[in-house]
Amino acid sequence: MSGPTRVSVVRTGNRSRVHRTTGHLTARIMEQDTHGARVGLLATQALLLAGDDVRIEVDVAPGAWLDIVETTGTVAYEGEAPSSWVIEATVGDEALLTWAGKPFVVSDGIATHRDTRIRLHGTGRILMQEKIVLGRAGQTGGDLTTSLNATDDTGPVQVEHLDLSRQTRSMPGILGNLRSMDTVTALGWSPGLPGEPEAGTTGPGETYFRLDRAGAVLRWIGIGRFRDRLCDIAFDAWCETAIHSYRSRGRLAAQRPSHAETAGRKDAPTPAGFPSPSPAGP
């Protein structure tokens, strides 16, 4: 059994300091400057096996920045015991956390849960992208539940729970034969949609809305694996907006690579439709 993977970054005088603890994953520093770092997450063993409880704890100190890069996707493999993937992130005042997730694939014959817990302080900001694929090639996928609980110094910012178990998603008006979901979430500020896709290229399932509190969510659902033309573009654009002040003051050593630069992607029209997450606010 492995303990949690921990990554934290703090500013100490003229230098940032990154603390790392290895668990199911290990963190490698890719870039670093006086205010923060870009780190890559690498698995230390086969993941995600039945019974695995993967925990990732992230702490970005006030005024620092951290960019998390998942180097590969994750497959939740079949097995009798359920598995879980838990992220706990704390972002301090004037701090920034960006995290572009790779596909999380849920195999047949497994029950797995993804849980994300976020705590924002002051003017801290976070930008996360989550990609879900139900089933490997030729499969329909096992049981998946996901939850997001984000709060700031005032109270809840966004609270969401999705039951994507086989029984639930087979009900009328839920998923049907749709297998892929891509979600981009910005918290701490409310960026606008960077553009609109051409009619018919991605299907009707894209949903964008601003939260009652500072934040915005873009979600796409479809049959194929991430054939939408908007979520990756939105993440890159929102990331550019979020880090602009850091980069303009020399805090970032280099511009963050875009999705187009890090991975090839084939785009094709795909019908879509999915219930939107529920915002929380006063």
FENDA-V941464 format. One record per pair of residues at least 24 apart in sequence whose C-alpha atoms are under 8 Angstrom apart, sorted by the first residue. I is the first residue (numbers start at 0). J is the second residue. If there is no record, write none. Layout:
i=[I & I]
j=[J & J]
This chain:
i=[2 & 3 & 3 & 3 & 3 & 4 & 4 & 4 & 5 & 5 & 5 & 6 & 6 & 6 & 6 & 7 & 7 & 7 & 7 & 8 & 8 & 8 & 8 & 8 & 8 & 8 & 8 & 9 & 9 & 9 & 9 & 9 & 9 & 10 & 10 & 10 & 10 & 10 & 15 & 22 & 23 & 23 & 30 & 31 & 31 & 32 & 32 & 32 & 33 & 34 & 34 & 34 & 34 & 34 & 35 & 35 & 35 & 35 & 35 & 36 & 36 & 36 & 37 & 37 & 37 & 37 & 38 & 38 & 38 & 38 & 39 & 39 & 39 & 39 & 40 & 40 & 40 & 40 & 41 & 41 & 41 & 46 & 46 & 46 & 46 & 47 & 47 & 47 & 47 & 47 & 48 & 48 & 48 & 48 & 48 & 49 & 49 & 49 & 49 & 49 & 49 & 49 & 49 & 49 & 50 & 50 & 50 & 50 & 50 & 51 & 51 & 51 & 52 & 52 & 52 & 52 & 53 & 53 & 53 & 54 & 54 & 54 & 54 & 55 & 55 & 55 & 56 & 56 & 56 & 57 & 57 & 57 & 57 & 58 & 58 & 58 & 58 & 59 & 59 & 59 & 59 & 59 & 59 & 59 & 60 & 60 & 60 & 60 & 61 & 61 & 61 & 61 & 61 & 61 & 62 & 62 & 62 & 62 & 62 & 63 & 63 & 63 & 63 & 64 & 64 & 64 & 65 & 65 & 65 & 66 & 66 & 66 & 67 & 67 & 67 & 67 & 68 & 68 & 68 & 69 & 69 & 69 & 70 & 71 & 72 & 72 & 72 & 72 & 72 & 73 & 73 & 73 & 73 & 74 & 74 & 74 & 74 & 75 & 75 & 75 & 75 & 75 & 75 & 76 & 76 & 76 & 76 & 76 & 77 & 77 & 77 & 77 & 78 & 78 & 79 & 79 & 80 & 80 & 81 & 81 & 81 & 81 & 82 & 82 & 82 & 82 & 83 & 83 & 83 & 83 & 84 & 84 & 84 & 84 & 85 & 85 & 85 & 85 & 86 & 86 & 86 & 87 & 87 & 87 & 88 & 88 & 88 & 88 & 89 & 89 & 89 & 89 & 90 & 90 & 90 & 90 & 90 & 90 & 90 & 91 & 91 & 91 & 91 & 91 & 92 & 92 & 92 & 92 & 92 & 93 & 93 & 93 & 93 & 94 & 94 & 94 & 95 & 95 & 95 & 95 & 95 & 96 & 96 & 96 & 97 & 97 & 97 & 97 & 98 & 98 & 98 & 99 & 99 & 99 & 99 & 100 & 100 & 100 & 100 & 101 & 101 & 102 & 102 & 102 & 102 & 103 & 103 & 103 & 103 & 104 & 104 & 104 & 104 & 104 & 105 & 105 & 105 & 105 & 105 & 105 & 105 & 105 & 105 & 106 & 106 & 106 & 106 & 106 & 106 & 106 & 107 & 107 & 107 & 107 & 107 & 107 & 108 & 108 & 108 & 109 & 109 & 110 & 110 & 110 & 111 & 111 & 111 & 112 & 112 & 112 & 113 & 113 & 113 & 113 & 114 & 114 & 114 & 115 & 115 & 115 & 116 & 116 & 116 & 117 & 117 & 117 & 117 & 118 & 118 & 118 & 119 & 119 & 119 & 119 & 119 & 120 & 120 & 121 & 121 & 122 & 123 & 124 & 124 & 124 & 124 & 124 & 125 & 125 & 125 & 126 & 126 & 126 & 126 & 126 & 126 & 126 & 127 & 127 & 127 & 128 & 128 & 128 & 128 & 128 & 129 & 129 & 129 & 130 & 130 & 130 & 130 & 131 & 131 & 131 & 132 & 132 & 132 & 132 & 133 & 133 & 134 & 139 & 140 & 141 & 154 & 155 & 155 & 156 & 156 & 156 & 156 & 156 & 156 & 156 & 156 & 156 & 157 & 157 & 157 & 157 & 157 & 158 & 158 & 158 & 159 & 159 & 159 & 160 & 173 & 173 & 174 & 174 & 176 & 177 & 177 & 177 & 177 & 177 & 178 & 178 & 178 & 178 & 178 & 179 & 179 & 179 & 179 & 179 & 179 & 180 & 180 & 180 & 180 & 180 & 181 & 181 & 181 & 181 & 181 & 182 & 182 & 182 & 182 & 182 & 183 & 183 & 183 & 183 & 183 & 183 & 184 & 184 & 184 & 184 & 185 & 185 & 185 & 185 & 186 & 186 & 186 & 187 & 187 & 188 & 188 & 188 & 189 & 189 & 189 & 190 & 190 & 190 & 191 & 192 & 193 & 193 & 193 & 194 & 195 & 196 & 196 & 199 & 200 & 200 & 200 & 200 & 200 & 201 & 201 & 201 & 201 & 201 & 201 & 201 & 201 & 202 & 202 & 202 & 202 & 202 & 203 & 203 & 203 & 204 & 204 & 204 & 204 & 205 & 205 & 206 & 210 & 210 & 210 & 211 & 211 & 211 & 211 & 212 & 212 & 212 & 218 & 219 & 219 & 219 & 220 & 220 & 220 & 221 & 221 & 221 & 221 & 222 & 222 & 222 & 223 & 225 & 225 & 226 & 226 & 226 & 226 & 226 & 226 & 227 & 227 & 227 & 227 & 228 & 231 & 232]
j=[54 & 53 & 54 & 55 & 56 & 54 & 55 & 56 & 55 & 56 & 57 & 55 & 56 & 57 & 58 & 57 & 58 & 59 & 60 & 35 & 36 & 58 & 59 & 60 & 63 & 64 & 65 & 34 & 35 & 59 & 60 & 61 & 63 & 34 & 35 & 60 & 62 & 63 & 63 & 54 & 53 & 54 & 252 & 251 & 252 & 250 & 251 & 252 & 250 & 62 & 63 & 64 & 250 & 251 & 63 & 64 & 65 & 250 & 251 & 64 & 65 & 66 & 65 & 66 & 67 & 68 & 65 & 66 & 67 & 68 & 67 & 68 & 69 & 70 & 67 & 68 & 69 & 70 & 69 & 70 & 71 & 73 & 74 & 75 & 76 & 73 & 74 & 75 & 76 & 82 & 75 & 76 & 77 & 78 & 82 & 75 & 76 & 77 & 78 & 79 & 80 & 81 & 82 & 109 & 78 & 80 & 81 & 82 & 83 & 81 & 82 & 83 & 82 & 83 & 84 & 85 & 83 & 84 & 85 & 84 & 85 & 86 & 87 & 85 & 86 & 87 & 86 & 87 & 88 & 86 & 87 & 88 & 89 & 88 & 89 & 90 & 91 & 88 & 89 & 90 & 91 & 94 & 95 & 96 & 90 & 91 & 92 & 94 & 90 & 91 & 92 & 93 & 94 & 123 & 91 & 92 & 93 & 94 & 95 & 91 & 93 & 94 & 95 & 94 & 95 & 96 & 95 & 96 & 97 & 96 & 97 & 98 & 96 & 97 & 98 & 99 & 98 & 99 & 100 & 99 & 100 & 101 & 101 & 101 & 100 & 101 & 102 & 103 & 104 & 101 & 102 & 103 & 104 & 103 & 104 & 105 & 106 & 103 & 104 & 105 & 106 & 109 & 111 & 105 & 106 & 107 & 108 & 109 & 106 & 107 & 108 & 109 & 108 & 109 & 108 & 109 & 109 & 110 & 109 & 110 & 111 & 112 & 109 & 110 & 111 & 112 & 111 & 112 & 113 & 114 & 111 & 112 & 113 & 114 & 113 & 114 & 115 & 116 & 114 & 115 & 116 & 115 & 116 & 117 & 115 & 116 & 117 & 118 & 117 & 118 & 119 & 120 & 117 & 118 & 119 & 120 & 123 & 124 & 125 & 119 & 120 & 121 & 122 & 123 & 119 & 120 & 121 & 122 & 123 & 121 & 122 & 123 & 124 & 122 & 123 & 124 & 123 & 124 & 125 & 241 & 242 & 124 & 125 & 126 & 125 & 126 & 127 & 238 & 126 & 127 & 128 & 127 & 128 & 129 & 234 & 127 & 128 & 129 & 130 & 129 & 130 & 129 & 130 & 131 & 132 & 129 & 130 & 131 & 132 & 131 & 132 & 133 & 134 & 135 & 131 & 132 & 133 & 134 & 135 & 140 & 141 & 142 & 143 & 133 & 134 & 135 & 138 & 139 & 140 & 141 & 134 & 135 & 138 & 139 & 140 & 141 & 140 & 141 & 142 & 141 & 142 & 141 & 142 & 143 & 142 & 143 & 144 & 143 & 144 & 145 & 143 & 144 & 145 & 146 & 145 & 146 & 147 & 146 & 147 & 148 & 147 & 148 & 149 & 147 & 148 & 149 & 150 & 149 & 150 & 151 & 149 & 150 & 151 & 152 & 187 & 151 & 152 & 151 & 152 & 187 & 187 & 185 & 186 & 187 & 188 & 241 & 185 & 186 & 187 & 183 & 184 & 185 & 186 & 234 & 237 & 238 & 183 & 184 & 185 & 181 & 182 & 183 & 184 & 234 & 181 & 182 & 183 & 179 & 180 & 181 & 182 & 179 & 180 & 181 & 178 & 179 & 180 & 224 & 178 & 179 & 178 & 178 & 165 & 165 & 280 & 279 & 280 & 186 & 210 & 211 & 212 & 213 & 214 & 278 & 279 & 280 & 210 & 277 & 278 & 279 & 280 & 277 & 278 & 279 & 276 & 277 & 278 & 276 & 273 & 274 & 272 & 273 & 222 & 220 & 221 & 222 & 223 & 271 & 220 & 221 & 222 & 223 & 224 & 220 & 221 & 222 & 223 & 224 & 225 & 218 & 219 & 220 & 221 & 225 & 218 & 219 & 220 & 225 & 230 & 216 & 217 & 218 & 219 & 230 & 216 & 217 & 218 & 230 & 233 & 234 & 214 & 215 & 216 & 217 & 214 & 215 & 216 & 237 & 213 & 214 & 215 & 213 & 214 & 213 & 214 & 215 & 213 & 214 & 215 & 214 & 215 & 237 & 215 & 233 & 232 & 233 & 236 & 229 & 229 & 228 & 229 & 268 & 227 & 228 & 267 & 268 & 269 & 226 & 227 & 228 & 267 & 268 & 269 & 270 & 271 & 268 & 269 & 270 & 271 & 272 & 270 & 271 & 272 & 270 & 271 & 272 & 273 & 271 & 272 & 275 & 278 & 279 & 280 & 278 & 279 & 280 & 281 & 279 & 280 & 281 & 275 & 271 & 272 & 273 & 271 & 272 & 273 & 269 & 270 & 271 & 272 & 269 & 270 & 271 & 269 & 264 & 266 & 264 & 265 & 266 & 267 & 268 & 269 & 266 & 267 & 268 & 269 & 266 & 258 & 258]
